[in-house]
Amino acid sequence: FKSEKLLLTTNKSIQEISTECGFSDTKYYYKHFNKWYNCTPAQYRKKYKPEVDKETIKKEIALDELLKLLTIPHLMTNQGACVF
């Protein structure tokens, strides 16, 4: 669902997310979110966002390491393009 992704990957307010997901009233969004997940959007974010943040950090570190490997001087040409 779009709202769950926004809750976990952005710092948008619950009201902004509710509106972006097509709910005309934030109360309606809260009511149905609670019905679907048995918690409020804020509780959901608080519980799961730290896990998403950890995974993002791991992926960023892995990408940084890969980029370091790809920029080893003997793999580069004079113009900076990789040679394979």
C-alpha positions in Angstrom: 0.0 0.0 0.0 1.1 3.5 -0.8 0.4 4.9 2.7 2.6 2.3 4.4 5.4 3.1 2.1 5.0 6.8 2.7 4.9 6.2 6.5 8.1 4.2 6.4 10.1 6.1 3.8 9.2 9.8 4.3 8.8 12.3 7.1 5.5 13.5 5.8 2.8 14.1 8.3 -0.1 11.7 8.7 -2.4 14.3 7.3 -0.2 14.8 4.2 -0.1 11.0 3.7 -3.8 10.7 4.2 -4.5 13.3 1.6 -2.0 12.0 -0.8 -3.6 8.6 -0.6 -7.0 9.9 -1.5 -8.7 10.2 1.9 -10.8 13.3 2.2 -10.7 13.2 6.0 -7.8 12.2 8.2 -10.1 10.7 10.8 -11.4 8.3 8.1 -7.8 7.3 7.3 -7.0 6.7 11.0 -10.2 4.6 11.4 -9.5 2.3 8.5 -5.8 2.1 9.1 -6.5 1.0 12.6 -9.0 -1.5 11.4 -6.5 -3.0 8.9 -3.4 -3.0 11.1 -4.8 -2.9 14.6 -2.7 0.3 15.3 -2.6 3.9 14.3 -0.4 5.2 11.5 1.9 6.8 14.0 2.3 3.6 16.0 3.0 1.7 12.7 5.7 4.2 11.8 7.2 4.1 15.2 7.4 0.3 15.2 8.6 -0.3 11.7 10.5 2.8 10.5 13.6 2.0 12.5 13.9 -1.4 10.7 13.5 0.2 7.3 16.1 2.8 8.3 18.6 0.0 9.3 18.0 -1.7 6.0 18.5 1.5 4.1 21.8 2.2 5.9 23.0 -1.4 5.1 22.2 -0.9 1.4 23.9 2.5 1.3 27.0 1.1 2.9 27.0 -1.8 0.4 26.6 0.6 -2.4 29.5 2.8 -1.1 31.7 -0.3 -1.0 30.7 -1.3 -4.5 31.5 2.2 -5.8 34.9 2.1 -4.1 35.7 -1.2 -5.9 34.6 0.3 -9.2 36.8 3.3 -8.8 40.0 1.4 -8.3 42.6 3.2 -10.5 43.5 0.1 -12.6 39.8 -0.3 -13.6 39.6 3.2 -14.9 40.6 4.8 -18.3 42.0 8.3 -18.7 38.5 9.7 -19.1 37.2 8.0 -15.9 35.1 5.3 -17.7 35.3 1.8 -16.4 37.2 -0.8 -18.4 35.8 -4.4 -18.3 
